[in-house]
Amino acid sequence: MQDTQRKLKRVDLIFTEDCSYKGILEQTLKRPKEEIIQDVLDSGLRGRGGAGFPTGLKWKFTAQEKSDEKFVICNADEGEPGTFKDREILLKVPHKVFGGMAVCAYVIGAKEGYMYLRGEYEFLKEDIQKQIDEFHETLDDLGFDFRIKLLLGSGAYICGEESALFESMEGKRGEPRNKPPYPTQQGFRNEPTVINNVETLVYALMICNIGSQKFQELGTADSRGSKVFSVSGDTPIPGIYELELGMSLAEFVEEFGDGDTKSVQVGGAAGFCVPRKNFNDTIIGFEGVPTGGSMMLFNSSRSMYNVLRNYVEFFREESCGQCTPCRVGCQQLLKGIEEVKRGKQPTTYLQTLMRLTEVMKMTAKCGLGQSVANSFSSIVDNFKEEMIY
């Protein structure tokens, strides 16, 4: 087992109400911008949407760009299967999300921000707008010129990808852009843009409150801080939990499993399926298996073939169709595992499909097509017998 492992520890940074976001903003907006960016860098905060890019670097690069117009975007398009933690944050502490956006706007020099809300979360729209209006009054009291606008998505999984999200915001079809240029250079309306996940923005505000050192004390050298997890599946205690990063999957299962957990899907459909034999050696963090938040537990009653088929069917439906590797690849993967299961293709055909996922990983235009290999290969490798019988 790795030395970086820590015991499972529950944390309460996100949902705690023992701090005034107005007070945090009032103090933060008086500080030098470079000092705030350095604090976020020193904290080791990495994006909580799954990719894990250092938040401080994203802010620093955007701040260095010369432009009359810059934007802060909150990515609230929580579309990964098994993930529902951002919804809880927006329900309980939306002002902390807005506070993180305001701090970011201050350090990069933006006057306008947007929250792109998942289409299925339309029921939250009225309340969030009310909270935004109240937040604007707070900013007026502080004398800070920044406004947040709320936009509603149309239920497309692909729009969780940052450049496809920009396209959607601009009224175009939600399709990924070629990179470079990156959002810090040319994002929304081709202007320098910081786009952060809901959870990431809250942690940025909390770092302004508690300091980078205290945040660093949580987690490991490669995975600083804590993380909010959406726990679902075969567990007696499903729900939202904030846990310190760096725990082993064995410790996670001991806490949340039902005593018969045979696998855990870490990171949703785009993540990895970890079998029981690897629980002890799997670290939940950027040095092990990172996750955007989804933790789905499966016990022995579950067919991993059915799980995989559902994932591949999901990817086939949600592919934007722009690039051939993803559009055709997802179709062929679904057709392939169905034919192997029915005996129309030999067992060895699974290896052909595995090679196809590697091609998709190297050639697909965005993270959707590239991540199909994660769940496909990890399930086929570890539960091959369930793909056949």
TADAKA-V39474 format. One record per pair of residues at least 24 apart in sequence whose C-alpha atoms are under 6 Angstrom apart, sorted by sequence separation. I is the first residue (numbers start at 1). J is the second residue. D is the distance in Angstrom with one decimal. If there is no record, write none. Layout:
BEGIN
i = (I I)
j = (J J)
d = (D D)
END
This chain:
BEGIN
i = (267 219 266 267 219 220 268 219 267 250 266 249 250 265 265 264 119 249 264 112 114 119 248 111 112 113 114 115 116 117 118 119 248 263 325 114 116 117 119 247 246 247 261 262 246 261 262 326 71 246 260 325 70 73 76 77 78 245 71 72 73 74 75 76 77 71 73 76 269 326 63 341 223 223 230 233 234 229 230 231 232 233 234 230 33 79 305 305 77 100 270 100 272 273 271 272 97 100 271 97 100 273 96 273 70 72 74 75 62 70 71 72 73 74 75 76 70 72 74 74 62 85 84 83 49 48 47 157 43 43 39 43 44 24 82 81 80 83 82 11 10 11 10 9 9 8 6 7 5 6 50 5 50 49 48 1)
j = (291 244 291 292 245 246 294 246 294 279 295 279 280 295 296 296 152 282 297 146 148 153 282 146 147 148 149 150 151 152 153 154 283 298 360 150 152 153 155 283 283 284 298 299 284 299 300 364 110 285 299 364 110 113 116 117 118 285 112 113 114 115 116 117 118 113 115 118 311 369 108 388 285 286 293 296 297 293 294 295 296 297 298 295 107 157 386 387 160 201 371 202 374 375 374 375 201 204 375 202 205 378 202 379 191 193 195 196 184 192 193 194 195 196 197 198 193 195 197 198 192 230 230 230 197 200 200 318 212 215 212 216 224 209 268 268 268 294 294 242 242 243 243 243 244 247 246 247 246 247 291 247 292 292 292 281)
d = (4.3 5.4 6.0 5.5 4.6 5.8 5.2 5.5 4.8 4.6 5.0 4.9 5.0 5.9 5.0 5.5 5.6 5.6 4.6 5.7 5.3 4.4 5.6 4.5 5.2 4.5 4.7 4.9 5.0 4.9 5.2 4.8 4.5 5.4 5.4 5.8 5.8 5.9 4.6 5.8 5.8 5.7 5.6 5.0 5.4 4.2 5.8 5.8 5.4 5.4 5.3 5.4 4.8 5.6 5.4 5.2 6.0 5.8 5.6 4.5 4.9 4.6 5.5 4.7 4.0 5.5 5.9 6.0 5.6 4.7 4.1 5.1 5.6 5.7 5.6 5.1 5.3 4.4 5.0 5.0 5.0 4.9 5.4 5.9 4.8 5.4 5.8 5.2 5.4 4.5 5.2 5.5 5.3 5.9 5.7 4.9 5.6 5.8 5.7 5.0 4.8 5.4 5.4 5.9 5.8 5.8 5.9 5.9 4.7 5.2 4.7 5.0 4.5 5.3 4.8 5.8 5.7 6.0 5.8 6.0 5.8 5.6 5.9 5.4 5.5 5.4 5.7 6.0 4.3 6.0 5.5 5.4 5.5 5.9 5.7 5.3 5.9 4.7 5.1 5.4 5.9 5.4 4.5 5.6 5.5 5.4 5.5 5.6 5.3 5.0 5.3 5.5 3.9 4.7 5.8 5.3)
END
